[in-house]
């Protein structure tokens, strides 16, 4: 399952989500501003609180909106 860690009112988070939708990729959004467990999971994955984070395996991830890296991560 693809996960996108995000925060409220983040233009880059919105770009990632819109891009994934355009590629017909199902994903779960995990807002680290409203959910402490999501915040902890994001920190454990990256060692930071930067967003957006896109992951498919909870091990490898892409920080920010980088189409080429997202495509590579998700084999698009």
mmJSON file of the N, C-alpha and C atoms, coordinates in Angstrom:
{"data_MODEL":{"atom_site":{
"group_PDB":["ATOM","ATOM","ATOM","ATOM","ATOM","ATOM","ATOM","ATOM","ATOM","ATOM","ATOM","ATOM","ATOM","ATOM","ATOM","ATOM","ATOM","ATOM","ATOM","ATOM","ATOM","ATOM","ATOM","ATOM","ATOM","ATOM","ATOM","ATOM","ATOM","ATOM","ATOM","ATOM","ATOM","ATOM","ATOM","ATOM","ATOM","ATOM","ATOM","ATOM","ATOM","ATOM","ATOM","ATOM","ATOM","ATOM","ATOM","ATOM","ATOM","ATOM","ATOM","ATOM","ATOM","ATOM","ATOM","ATOM","ATOM","ATOM","ATOM","ATOM","ATOM","ATOM","ATOM","ATOM","ATOM","ATOM","ATOM","ATOM","ATOM","ATOM","ATOM","ATOM","ATOM","ATOM","ATOM","ATOM","ATOM","ATOM","ATOM","ATOM","ATOM","ATOM","ATOM","ATOM","ATOM","ATOM","ATOM","ATOM","ATOM","ATOM","ATOM","ATOM","ATOM","ATOM","ATOM","ATOM","ATOM","ATOM","ATOM","ATOM","ATOM","ATOM","ATOM","ATOM","ATOM","ATOM","ATOM","ATOM","ATOM","ATOM","ATOM","ATOM","ATOM","ATOM","ATOM","ATOM","ATOM","ATOM","ATOM","ATOM","ATOM","ATOM","ATOM","ATOM","ATOM","ATOM","ATOM","ATOM","ATOM","ATOM","ATOM","ATOM","ATOM","ATOM","ATOM","ATOM","ATOM","ATOM","ATOM","ATOM","ATOM","ATOM","ATOM","ATOM","ATOM","ATOM","ATOM","ATOM","ATOM","ATOM","ATOM","ATOM","ATOM","ATOM","ATOM","ATOM","ATOM","ATOM","ATOM","ATOM","ATOM","ATOM","ATOM","ATOM","ATOM","ATOM","ATOM","ATOM","ATOM","ATOM","ATOM","ATOM","ATOM","ATOM","ATOM","ATOM","ATOM","ATOM","ATOM","ATOM","ATOM","ATOM","ATOM","ATOM","ATOM","ATOM","ATOM","ATOM","ATOM","ATOM","ATOM","ATOM","ATOM","ATOM","ATOM","ATOM","ATOM","ATOM","ATOM","ATOM","ATOM","ATOM","ATOM","ATOM","ATOM","ATOM","ATOM","ATOM","ATOM","ATOM","ATOM","ATOM","ATOM","ATOM","ATOM","ATOM","ATOM","ATOM","ATOM","ATOM","ATOM","ATOM","ATOM","ATOM","ATOM","ATOM","ATOM","ATOM"],
"id":[1,2,3,4,5,6,7,8,9,10,11,12,13,14,15,16,17,18,19,20,21,22,23,24,25,26,27,28,29,30,31,32,33,34,35,36,37,38,39,40,41,42,43,44,45,46,47,48,49,50,51,52,53,54,55,56,57,58,59,60,61,62,63,64,65,66,67,68,69,70,71,72,73,74,75,76,77,78,79,80,81,82,83,84,85,86,87,88,89,90,91,92,93,94,95,96,97,98,99,100,101,102,103,104,105,106,107,108,109,110,111,112,113,114,115,116,117,118,119,120,121,122,123,124,125,126,127,128,129,130,131,132,133,134,135,136,137,138,139,140,141,142,143,144,145,146,147,148,149,150,151,152,153,154,155,156,157,158,159,160,161,162,163,164,165,166,167,168,169,170,171,172,173,174,175,176,177,178,179,180,181,182,183,184,185,186,187,188,189,190,191,192,193,194,195,196,197,198,199,200,201,202,203,204,205,206,207,208,209,210,211,212,213,214,215,216,217,218,219,220,221,222,223,224,225,226,227,228],
"type_symbol":["N","C","C","N","C","C","N","C","C","N","C","C","N","C","C","N","C","C","N","C","C","N","C","C","N","C","C","N","C","C","N","C","C","N","C","C","N","C","C","N","C","C","N","C","C","N","C","C","N","C","C","N","C","C","N","C","C","N","C","C","N","C","C","N","C","C","N","C","C","N","C","C","N","C","C","N","C","C","N","C","C","N","C","C","N","C","C","N","C","C","N","C","C","N","C","C","N","C","C","N","C","C","N","C","C","N","C","C","N","C","C","N","C","C","N","C","C","N","C","C","N","C","C","N","C","C","N","C","C","N","C","C","N","C","C","N","C","C","N","C","C","N","C","C","N","C","C","N","C","C","N","C","C","N","C","C","N","C","C","N","C","C","N","C","C","N","C","C","N","C","C","N","C","C","N","C","C","N","C","C","N","C","C","N","C","C","N","C","C","N","C","C","N","C","C","N","C","C","N","C","C","N","C","C","N","C","C","N","C","C","N","C","C","N","C","C","N","C","C","N","C","C","N","C","C","N","C","C"],
"label_atom_id":["N","CA","C","N","CA","C","N","CA","C","N","CA","C","N","CA","C","N","CA","C","N","CA","C","N","CA","C","N","CA","C","N","CA","C","N","CA","C","N","CA","C","N","CA","C","N","CA","C","N","CA","C","N","CA","C","N","CA","C","N","CA","C","N","CA","C","N","CA","C","N","CA","C","N","CA","C","N","CA","C","N","CA","C","N","CA","C","N","CA","C","N","CA","C","N","CA","C","N","CA","C","N","CA","C","N","CA","C","N","CA","C","N","CA","C","N","CA","C","N","CA","C","N","CA","C","N","CA","C","N","CA","C","N","CA","C","N","CA","C","N","CA","C","N","CA","C","N","CA","C","N","CA","C","N","CA","C","N","CA","C","N","CA","C","N","CA","C","N","CA","C","N","CA","C","N","CA","C","N","CA","C","N","CA","C","N","CA","C","N","CA","C","N","CA","C","N","CA","C","N","CA","C","N","CA","C","N","CA","C","N","CA","C","N","CA","C","N","CA","C","N","CA","C","N","CA","C","N","CA","C","N","CA","C","N","CA","C","N","CA","C","N","CA","C","N","CA","C","N","CA","C","N","CA","C","N","CA","C","N","CA","C","N","CA","C"],
"label_alt_id":[null,null,null,null,null,null,null,null,null,null,null,null,null,null,null,null,null,null,null,null,null,null,null,null,null,null,null,null,null,null,null,null,null,null,null,null,null,null,null,null,null,null,null,null,null,null,null,null,null,null,null,null,null,null,null,null,null,null,null,null,null,null,null,null,null,null,null,null,null,null,null,null,null,null,null,null,null,null,null,null,null,null,null,null,null,null,null,null,null,null,null,null,null,null,null,null,null,null,null,null,null,null,null,null,null,null,null,null,null,null,null,null,null,null,null,null,null,null,null,null,null,null,null,null,null,null,null,null,null,null,null,null,null,null,null,null,null,null,null,null,null,null,null,null,null,null,null,null,null,null,null,null,null,null,null,null,null,null,null,null,null,null,null,null,null,null,null,null,null,null,null,null,null,null,null,null,null,null,null,null,null,null,null,null,null,null,null,null,null,null,null,null,null,null,null,null,null,null,null,null,null,null,null,null,null,null,null,null,null,null,null,null,null,null,null,null,null,null,null,null,null,null,null,null,null,null,null,null],
"label_comp_id":["UNK","UNK","UNK","UNK","UNK","UNK","UNK","UNK","UNK","UNK","UNK","UNK","UNK","UNK","UNK","UNK","UNK","UNK","UNK","UNK","UNK","UNK","UNK","UNK","UNK","UNK","UNK","UNK","UNK","UNK","UNK","UNK","UNK","UNK","UNK","UNK","UNK","UNK","UNK","UNK","UNK","UNK","UNK","UNK","UNK","UNK","UNK","UNK","UNK","UNK","UNK","UNK","UNK","UNK","UNK","UNK","UNK","UNK","UNK","UNK","UNK","UNK","UNK","UNK","UNK","UNK","UNK","UNK","UNK","UNK","UNK","UNK","UNK","UNK","UNK","UNK","UNK","UNK","UNK","UNK","UNK","UNK","UNK","UNK","UNK","UNK","UNK","UNK","UNK","UNK","UNK","UNK","UNK","UNK","UNK","UNK","UNK","UNK","UNK","UNK","UNK","UNK","UNK","UNK","UNK","UNK","UNK","UNK","UNK","UNK","UNK","UNK","UNK","UNK","UNK","UNK","UNK","UNK","UNK","UNK","UNK","UNK","UNK","UNK","UNK","UNK","UNK","UNK","UNK","UNK","UNK","UNK","UNK","UNK","UNK","UNK","UNK","UNK","UNK","UNK","UNK","UNK","UNK","UNK","UNK","UNK","UNK","UNK","UNK","UNK","UNK","UNK","UNK","UNK","UNK","UNK","UNK","UNK","UNK","UNK","UNK","UNK","UNK","UNK","UNK","UNK","UNK","UNK","UNK","UNK","UNK","UNK","UNK","UNK","UNK","UNK","UNK","UNK","UNK","UNK","UNK","UNK","UNK","UNK","UNK","UNK","UNK","UNK","UNK","UNK","UNK","UNK","UNK","UNK","UNK","UNK","UNK","UNK","UNK","UNK","UNK","UNK","UNK","UNK","UNK","UNK","UNK","UNK","UNK","UNK","UNK","UNK","UNK","UNK","UNK","UNK","UNK","UNK","UNK","UNK","UNK","UNK","UNK","UNK","UNK","UNK","UNK","UNK"],
"label_asym_id":["A","A","A","A","A","A","A","A","A","A","A","A","A","A","A","A","A","A","A","A","A","A","A","A","A","A","A","A","A","A","A","A","A","A","A","A","A","A","A","A","A","A","A","A","A","A","A","A","A","A","A","A","A","A","A","A","A","A","A","A","A","A","A","A","A","A","A","A","A","A","A","A","A","A","A","A","A","A","A","A","A","A","A","A","A","A","A","A","A","A","A","A","A","A","A","A","A","A","A","A","A","A","A","A","A","A","A","A","A","A","A","A","A","A","A","A","A","A","A","A","A","A","A","A","A","A","A","A","A","A","A","A","A","A","A","A","A","A","A","A","A","A","A","A","A","A","A","A","A","A","A","A","A","A","A","A","A","A","A","A","A","A","A","A","A","A","A","A","A","A","A","A","A","A","A","A","A","A","A","A","A","A","A","A","A","A","A","A","A","A","A","A","A","A","A","A","A","A","A","A","A","A","A","A","A","A","A","A","A","A","A","A","A","A","A","A","A","A","A","A","A","A","A","A","A","A","A","A"],
"label_entity_id":["1","1","1","1","1","1","1","1","1","1","1","1","1","1","1","1","1","1","1","1","1","1","1","1","1","1","1","1","1","1","1","1","1","1","1","1","1","1","1","1","1","1","1","1","1","1","1","1","1","1","1","1","1","1","1","1","1","1","1","1","1","1","1","1","1","1","1","1","1","1","1","1","1","1","1","1","1","1","1","1","1","1","1","1","1","1","1","1","1","1","1","1","1","1","1","1","1","1","1","1","1","1","1","1","1","1","1","1","1","1","1","1","1","1","1","1","1","1","1","1","1","1","1","1","1","1","1","1","1","1","1","1","1","1","1","1","1","1","1","1","1","1","1","1","1","1","1","1","1","1","1","1","1","1","1","1","1","1","1","1","1","1","1","1","1","1","1","1","1","1","1","1","1","1","1","1","1","1","1","1","1","1","1","1","1","1","1","1","1","1","1","1","1","1","1","1","1","1","1","1","1","1","1","1","1","1","1","1","1","1","1","1","1","1","1","1","1","1","1","1","1","1","1","1","1","1","1","1"],
"label_seq_id":[1,1,1,2,2,2,3,3,3,4,4,4,5,5,5,6,6,6,7,7,7,8,8,8,9,9,9,10,10,10,11,11,11,12,12,12,13,13,13,14,14,14,15,15,15,16,16,16,17,17,17,18,18,18,19,19,19,20,20,20,21,21,21,22,22,22,23,23,23,24,24,24,25,25,25,26,26,26,27,27,27,28,28,28,29,29,29,30,30,30,31,31,31,32,32,32,33,33,33,34,34,34,35,35,35,36,36,36,37,37,37,38,38,38,39,39,39,40,40,40,41,41,41,42,42,42,43,43,43,44,44,44,45,45,45,46,46,46,47,47,47,48,48,48,49,49,49,50,50,50,51,51,51,52,52,52,53,53,53,54,54,54,55,55,55,56,56,56,57,57,57,58,58,58,59,59,59,60,60,60,61,61,61,62,62,62,63,63,63,64,64,64,65,65,65,66,66,66,67,67,67,68,68,68,69,69,69,70,70,70,71,71,71,72,72,72,73,73,73,74,74,74,75,75,75,76,76,76],
"pdbx_PDB_ins_code":[null,null,null,null,null,null,null,null,null,null,null,null,null,null,null,null,null,null,null,null,null,null,null,null,null,null,null,null,null,null,null,null,null,null,null,null,null,null,null,null,null,null,null,null,null,null,null,null,null,null,null,null,null,null,null,null,null,null,null,null,null,null,null,null,null,null,null,null,null,null,null,null,null,null,null,null,null,null,null,null,null,null,null,null,null,null,null,null,null,null,null,null,null,null,null,null,null,null,null,null,null,null,null,null,null,null,null,null,null,null,null,null,null,null,null,null,null,null,null,null,null,null,null,null,null,null,null,null,null,null,null,null,null,null,null,null,null,null,null,null,null,null,null,null,null,null,null,null,null,null,null,null,null,null,null,null,null,null,null,null,null,null,null,null,null,null,null,null,null,null,null,null,null,null,null,null,null,null,null,null,null,null,null,null,null,null,null,null,null,null,null,null,null,null,null,null,null,null,null,null,null,null,null,null,null,null,null,null,null,null,null,null,null,null,null,null,null,null,null,null,null,null,null,null,null,null,null,null],
"Cartn_x":[0.843,0.0,0.885,0.559,1.272,0.716,1.63,1.258,1.876,1.115,1.622,1.476,2.606,2.597,2.549,1.617,1.377,0.997,0.805,0.271,-0.813,-1.567,-2.593,-1.942,-2.635,-2.233,-0.793,-0.443,0.903,0.763,1.212,1.052,1.789,2.947,3.702,3.005,2.378,1.594,0.441,-0.223,-1.337,-0.87,0.312,0.852,1.127,1.686,1.946,0.637,-0.344,-1.632,-2.311,-2.28,-2.884,-2.146,-0.827,-0.036,-0.368,-0.427,-0.75,-2.144,-3.082,-4.434,-4.422,-3.616,-3.546,-2.957,-2.144,-1.538,-2.37,-3.532,-4.439,-3.773,-3.008,-2.345,-3.192,-3.619,-4.332,-3.325,-3.7,-2.799,-3.609,-2.938,-3.504,-2.811,-3.584,-3.006,-2.884,-1.72,-1.459,-1.016,-1.938,-1.683,-0.985,0.277,1.066,0.719,-0.087,-0.535,-1.676,-2.448,-3.652,-3.571,-2.53,-2.457,-1.056,-0.972,0.327,0.993,0.219,0.785,1.393,0.735,1.281,2.552,2.564,3.749,4.924,4.668,5.72,6.204,5.269,5.64,6.485,6.127,6.896,8.3,8.395,9.706,10.545,9.933,10.668,11.181,10.399,10.78,11.922,11.847,12.779,13.78,13.481,14.326,14.092,12.991,12.691,11.175,10.729,9.299,8.976,9.842,9.62,8.527,7.72,6.675,6.655,6.08,5.43,6.441,6.064,6.817,5.919,6.437,5.708,6.476,5.782,6.411,5.476,6.062,5.256,5.506,6.609,6.99,7.378,7.144,7.526,9.021,9.805,11.256,11.92,11.608,12.112,11.071,11.546,10.609,11.165,10.264,10.623,10.173,11.088,10.778,10.444,9.338,8.958,8.221,8.089,7.39,8.422,8.905,9.89,9.312,8.741,8.048,8.933,10.172,11.062,11.312,11.532,11.787,10.524,9.379,8.115,7.844,8.055,7.859,8.76,10.02,10.964,10.547,10.141,9.725,8.524,7.591,6.331,6.3,7.432,7.529,6.464,6.337,5.345,5.95],
"Cartn_y":[-1.187,0.0,1.246,2.176,3.451,4.368,5.025,5.982,7.331,8.378,9.735,10.402,10.742,11.487,12.964,13.687,15.071,15.903,17.198,18.121,18.953,19.693,20.582,21.723,22.18,23.363,23.29,22.148,21.932,21.786,22.776,22.683,21.493,21.128,19.993,18.675,18.6,17.405,17.245,18.356,18.322,17.898,18.363,17.979,16.475,15.917,14.477,13.705,14.082,13.372,13.491,14.676,14.871,14.042,13.99,13.203,11.714,11.199,9.779,9.464,10.358,10.152,10.137,11.01,11.062,9.786,9.092,7.824,6.624,6.886,5.839,4.949,5.585,4.878,5.05,3.942,3.998,4.299,5.182,5.529,5.89,5.808,6.257,7.549,8.529,9.769,9.667,10.049,10.039,11.441,12.182,13.566,13.599,14.031,14.009,15.159,16.112,17.198,16.755,15.793,15.42,14.04,13.271,11.917,11.637,11.45,11.232,9.944,8.887,7.619,7.799,8.583,8.859,9.69,10.647,11.472,10.591,9.678,8.769,7.854,7.344,6.447,7.185,8.424,9.228,9.476,9.814,10.066,8.793,7.676,6.407,6.051,6.341,6.04,6.923,8.228,9.192,9.807,9.756,10.437,11.941,12.381,13.801,13.983,15.216,15.508,16.251,16.151,16.801,16.065,16.8,16.214,16.954,16.377,15.073,13.938,12.818,11.569,10.564,9.955,8.909,7.612,6.557,5.259,4.155,3.069,1.928,0.715,0.737,-0.445,-0.12,1.105,1.567,1.422,1.381,1.287,2.329,2.283,3.262,4.369,5.59,6.713,7.806,8.685,9.878,11.082,12.011,13.267,14.308,15.0,16.069,15.557,16.437,16.108,15.964,14.751,14.44,13.314,13.681,12.698,11.503,11.755,10.668,9.69,10.215,9.343,8.606,9.275,8.613,7.502,7.792,6.764,5.562,5.814,4.727,3.917,4.607,3.931,3.027,3.505,2.795,1.984,1.948,1.216,1.682,2.987,3.545,3.735],
"Cartn_z":[0.0,0.0,0.0,-0.861,-0.94,0.136,0.838,1.875,1.548,1.836,1.706,3.07,3.662,4.921,4.555,5.172,4.783,6.004,5.744,6.738,6.056,6.849,6.313,5.539,4.505,3.747,3.243,2.678,2.12,0.607,-0.17,-1.622,-2.237,-1.686,-2.233,-1.916,-0.762,-0.415,-1.399,-1.705,-2.652,-4.039,-4.448,-5.753,-5.818,-4.753,-4.724,-4.837,-4.046,-4.06,-5.422,-6.009,-7.323,-8.38,-8.29,-9.236,-9.127,-7.897,-7.708,-8.25,-8.018,-8.552,-10.081,-10.688,-12.152,-12.737,-11.936,-12.359,-11.912,-11.312,-10.824,-9.773,-8.896,-7.797,-6.546,-5.966,-4.689,-3.587,-2.68,-1.584,-0.354,0.779,2.047,2.428,2.841,3.339,4.857,5.367,6.802,7.202,7.809,8.184,9.537,9.53,10.765,11.704,11.235,12.116,13.019,12.571,13.327,13.977,13.634,14.166,14.702,16.0,16.648,16.173,15.945,15.461,14.067,13.213,11.885,11.989,12.897,13.119,13.558,14.477,14.951,13.831,13.023,11.917,10.883,10.579,9.635,10.161,11.437,12.037,12.056,12.366,12.396,10.997,9.979,8.6,8.131,8.436,7.837,8.807,10.095,11.062,11.076,10.456,10.352,10.29,10.238,10.146,8.851,7.863,6.576,5.817,5.065,4.23,2.89,1.876,1.845,1.758,2.325,2.226,1.532,0.479,-0.236,-0.049,0.371,0.567,0.09,-0.353,-0.788,0.088,0.823,1.594,3.031,3.447,4.791,5.051,3.959,4.096,3.193,1.901,0.943,0.799,0.588,0.497,-0.394,-0.811,-1.574,-0.768,-0.579,0.104,-0.946,-0.76,-1.668,-2.89,-3.867,-5.105,-6.211,-6.408,-7.434,-8.285,-9.437,-10.271,-10.617,-11.005,-11.421,-10.27,-9.081,-7.934,-7.506,-7.567,-7.229,-8.228,-9.523,-10.555,-10.312,-9.963,-9.708,-8.483,-7.425,-6.188,-6.429,-7.244,-7.461,-8.751,-9.439,-10.716,-11.709,-11.872,-12.807,-14.187],
"occupancy":[1.0,1.0,1.0,1.0,1.0,1.0,1.0,1.0,1.0,1.0,1.0,1.0,1.0,1.0,1.0,1.0,1.0,1.0,1.0,1.0,1.0,1.0,1.0,1.0,1.0,1.0,1.0,1.0,1.0,1.0,1.0,1.0,1.0,1.0,1.0,1.0,1.0,1.0,1.0,1.0,1.0,1.0,1.0,1.0,1.0,1.0,1.0,1.0,1.0,1.0,1.0,1.0,1.0,1.0,1.0,1.0,1.0,1.0,1.0,1.0,1.0,1.0,1.0,1.0,1.0,1.0,1.0,1.0,1.0,1.0,1.0,1.0,1.0,1.0,1.0,1.0,1.0,1.0,1.0,1.0,1.0,1.0,1.0,1.0,1.0,1.0,1.0,1.0,1.0,1.0,1.0,1.0,1.0,1.0,1.0,1.0,1.0,1.0,1.0,1.0,1.0,1.0,1.0,1.0,1.0,1.0,1.0,1.0,1.0,1.0,1.0,1.0,1.0,1.0,1.0,1.0,1.0,1.0,1.0,1.0,1.0,1.0,1.0,1.0,1.0,1.0,1.0,1.0,1.0,1.0,1.0,1.0,1.0,1.0,1.0,1.0,1.0,1.0,1.0,1.0,1.0,1.0,1.0,1.0,1.0,1.0,1.0,1.0,1.0,1.0,1.0,1.0,1.0,1.0,1.0,1.0,1.0,1.0,1.0,1.0,1.0,1.0,1.0,1.0,1.0,1.0,1.0,1.0,1.0,1.0,1.0,1.0,1.0,1.0,1.0,1.0,1.0,1.0,1.0,1.0,1.0,1.0,1.0,1.0,1.0,1.0,1.0,1.0,1.0,1.0,1.0,1.0,1.0,1.0,1.0,1.0,1.0,1.0,1.0,1.0,1.0,1.0,1.0,1.0,1.0,1.0,1.0,1.0,1.0,1.0,1.0,1.0,1.0,1.0,1.0,1.0,1.0,1.0,1.0,1.0,1.0,1.0,1.0,1.0,1.0,1.0,1.0,1.0],
"B_iso_or_equiv":[0.0,0.0,0.0,0.0,0.0,0.0,0.0,0.0,0.0,0.0,0.0,0.0,0.0,0.0,0.0,0.0,0.0,0.0,0.0,0.0,0.0,0.0,0.0,0.0,0.0,0.0,0.0,0.0,0.0,0.0,0.0,0.0,0.0,0.0,0.0,0.0,0.0,0.0,0.0,0.0,0.0,0.0,0.0,0.0,0.0,0.0,0.0,0.0,0.0,0.0,0.0,0.0,0.0,0.0,0.0,0.0,0.0,0.0,0.0,0.0,0.0,0.0,0.0,0.0,0.0,0.0,0.0,0.0,0.0,0.0,0.0,0.0,0.0,0.0,0.0,0.0,0.0,0.0,0.0,0.0,0.0,0.0,0.0,0.0,0.0,0.0,0.0,0.0,0.0,0.0,0.0,0.0,0.0,0.0,0.0,0.0,0.0,0.0,0.0,0.0,0.0,0.0,0.0,0.0,0.0,0.0,0.0,0.0,0.0,0.0,0.0,0.0,0.0,0.0,0.0,0.0,0.0,0.0,0.0,0.0,0.0,0.0,0.0,0.0,0.0,0.0,0.0,0.0,0.0,0.0,0.0,0.0,0.0,0.0,0.0,0.0,0.0,0.0,0.0,0.0,0.0,0.0,0.0,0.0,0.0,0.0,0.0,0.0,0.0,0.0,0.0,0.0,0.0,0.0,0.0,0.0,0.0,0.0,0.0,0.0,0.0,0.0,0.0,0.0,0.0,0.0,0.0,0.0,0.0,0.0,0.0,0.0,0.0,0.0,0.0,0.0,0.0,0.0,0.0,0.0,0.0,0.0,0.0,0.0,0.0,0.0,0.0,0.0,0.0,0.0,0.0,0.0,0.0,0.0,0.0,0.0,0.0,0.0,0.0,0.0,0.0,0.0,0.0,0.0,0.0,0.0,0.0,0.0,0.0,0.0,0.0,0.0,0.0,0.0,0.0,0.0,0.0,0.0,0.0,0.0,0.0,0.0,0.0,0.0,0.0,0.0,0.0,0.0],
"pdbx_formal_charge":[null,null,null,null,null,null,null,null,null,null,null,null,null,null,null,null,null,null,null,null,null,null,null,null,null,null,null,null,null,null,null,null,null,null,null,null,null,null,null,null,null,null,null,null,null,null,null,null,null,null,null,null,null,null,null,null,null,null,null,null,null,null,null,null,null,null,null,null,null,null,null,null,null,null,null,null,null,null,null,null,null,null,null,null,null,null,null,null,null,null,null,null,null,null,null,null,null,null,null,null,null,null,null,null,null,null,null,null,null,null,null,null,null,null,null,null,null,null,null,null,null,null,null,null,null,null,null,null,null,null,null,null,null,null,null,null,null,null,null,null,null,null,null,null,null,null,null,null,null,null,null,null,null,null,null,null,null,null,null,null,null,null,null,null,null,null,null,null,null,null,null,null,null,null,null,null,null,null,null,null,null,null,null,null,null,null,null,null,null,null,null,null,null,null,null,null,null,null,null,null,null,null,null,null,null,null,null,null,null,null,null,null,null,null,null,null,null,null,null,null,null,null,null,null,null,null,null,null],
"auth_seq_id":[1,1,1,2,2,2,3,3,3,4,4,4,5,5,5,6,6,6,7,7,7,8,8,8,9,9,9,10,10,10,11,11,11,12,12,12,13,13,13,14,14,14,15,15,15,16,16,16,17,17,17,18,18,18,19,19,19,20,20,20,21,21,21,22,22,22,23,23,23,24,24,24,25,25,25,26,26,26,27,27,27,28,28,28,29,29,29,30,30,30,31,31,31,32,32,32,33,33,33,34,34,34,35,35,35,36,36,36,37,37,37,38,38,38,39,39,39,40,40,40,41,41,41,42,42,42,43,43,43,44,44,44,45,45,45,46,46,46,47,47,47,48,48,48,49,49,49,50,50,50,51,51,51,52,52,52,53,53,53,54,54,54,55,55,55,56,56,56,57,57,57,58,58,58,59,59,59,60,60,60,61,61,61,62,62,62,63,63,63,64,64,64,65,65,65,66,66,66,67,67,67,68,68,68,69,69,69,70,70,70,71,71,71,72,72,72,73,73,73,74,74,74,75,75,75,76,76,76],
"auth_comp_id":["UNK","UNK","UNK","UNK","UNK","UNK","UNK","UNK","UNK","UNK","UNK","UNK","UNK","UNK","UNK","UNK","UNK","UNK","UNK","UNK","UNK","UNK","UNK","UNK","UNK","UNK","UNK","UNK","UNK","UNK","UNK","UNK","UNK","UNK","UNK","UNK","UNK","UNK","UNK","UNK","UNK","UNK","UNK","UNK","UNK","UNK","UNK","UNK","UNK","UNK","UNK","UNK","UNK","UNK","UNK","UNK","UNK","UNK","UNK","UNK","UNK","UNK","UNK","UNK","UNK","UNK","UNK","UNK","UNK","UNK","UNK","UNK","UNK","UNK","UNK","UNK","UNK","UNK","UNK","UNK","UNK","UNK","UNK","UNK","UNK","UNK","UNK","UNK","UNK","UNK","UNK","UNK","UNK","UNK","UNK","UNK","UNK","UNK","UNK","UNK","UNK","UNK","UNK","UNK","UNK","UNK","UNK","UNK","UNK","UNK","UNK","UNK","UNK","UNK","UNK","UNK","UNK","UNK","UNK","UNK","UNK","UNK","UNK","UNK","UNK","UNK","UNK","UNK","UNK","UNK","UNK","UNK","UNK","UNK","UNK","UNK","UNK","UNK","UNK","UNK","UNK","UNK","UNK","UNK","UNK","UNK","UNK","UNK","UNK","UNK","UNK","UNK","UNK","UNK","UNK","UNK","UNK","UNK","UNK","UNK","UNK","UNK","UNK","UNK","UNK","UNK","UNK","UNK","UNK","UNK","UNK","UNK","UNK","UNK","UNK","UNK","UNK","UNK","UNK","UNK","UNK","UNK","UNK","UNK","UNK","UNK","UNK","UNK","UNK","UNK","UNK","UNK","UNK","UNK","UNK","UNK","UNK","UNK","UNK","UNK","UNK","UNK","UNK","UNK","UNK","UNK","UNK","UNK","UNK","UNK","UNK","UNK","UNK","UNK","UNK","UNK","UNK","UNK","UNK","UNK","UNK","UNK","UNK","UNK","UNK","UNK","UNK","UNK"],
"auth_asym_id":["A","A","A","A","A","A","A","A","A","A","A","A","A","A","A","A","A","A","A","A","A","A","A","A","A","A","A","A","A","A","A","A","A","A","A","A","A","A","A","A","A","A","A","A","A","A","A","A","A","A","A","A","A","A","A","A","A","A","A","A","A","A","A","A","A","A","A","A","A","A","A","A","A","A","A","A","A","A","A","A","A","A","A","A","A","A","A","A","A","A","A","A","A","A","A","A","A","A","A","A","A","A","A","A","A","A","A","A","A","A","A","A","A","A","A","A","A","A","A","A","A","A","A","A","A","A","A","A","A","A","A","A","A","A","A","A","A","A","A","A","A","A","A","A","A","A","A","A","A","A","A","A","A","A","A","A","A","A","A","A","A","A","A","A","A","A","A","A","A","A","A","A","A","A","A","A","A","A","A","A","A","A","A","A","A","A","A","A","A","A","A","A","A","A","A","A","A","A","A","A","A","A","A","A","A","A","A","A","A","A","A","A","A","A","A","A","A","A","A","A","A","A","A","A","A","A","A","A"],
"auth_atom_id":["N","CA","C","N","CA","C","N","CA","C","N","CA","C","N","CA","C","N","CA","C","N","CA","C","N","CA","C","N","CA","C","N","CA","C","N","CA","C","N","CA","C","N","CA","C","N","CA","C","N","CA","C","N","CA","C","N","CA","C","N","CA","C","N","CA","C","N","CA","C","N","CA","C","N","CA","C","N","CA","C","N","CA","C","N","CA","C","N","CA","C","N","CA","C","N","CA","C","N","CA","C","N","CA","C","N","CA","C","N","CA","C","N","CA","C","N","CA","C","N","CA","C","N","CA","C","N","CA","C","N","CA","C","N","CA","C","N","CA","C","N","CA","C","N","CA","C","N","CA","C","N","CA","C","N","CA","C","N","CA","C","N","CA","C","N","CA","C","N","CA","C","N","CA","C","N","CA","C","N","CA","C","N","CA","C","N","CA","C","N","CA","C","N","CA","C","N","CA","C","N","CA","C","N","CA","C","N","CA","C","N","CA","C","N","CA","C","N","CA","C","N","CA","C","N","CA","C","N","CA","C","N","CA","C","N","CA","C","N","CA","C","N","CA","C","N","CA","C","N","CA","C","N","CA","C","N","CA","C","N","CA","C","N","CA","C"],
"pdbx_PDB_model_num":[1,1,1,1,1,1,1,1,1,1,1,1,1,1,1,1,1,1,1,1,1,1,1,1,1,1,1,1,1,1,1,1,1,1,1,1,1,1,1,1,1,1,1,1,1,1,1,1,1,1,1,1,1,1,1,1,1,1,1,1,1,1,1,1,1,1,1,1,1,1,1,1,1,1,1,1,1,1,1,1,1,1,1,1,1,1,1,1,1,1,1,1,1,1,1,1,1,1,1,1,1,1,1,1,1,1,1,1,1,1,1,1,1,1,1,1,1,1,1,1,1,1,1,1,1,1,1,1,1,1,1,1,1,1,1,1,1,1,1,1,1,1,1,1,1,1,1,1,1,1,1,1,1,1,1,1,1,1,1,1,1,1,1,1,1,1,1,1,1,1,1,1,1,1,1,1,1,1,1,1,1,1,1,1,1,1,1,1,1,1,1,1,1,1,1,1,1,1,1,1,1,1,1,1,1,1,1,1,1,1,1,1,1,1,1,1,1,1,1,1,1,1,1,1,1,1,1,1]
}}}
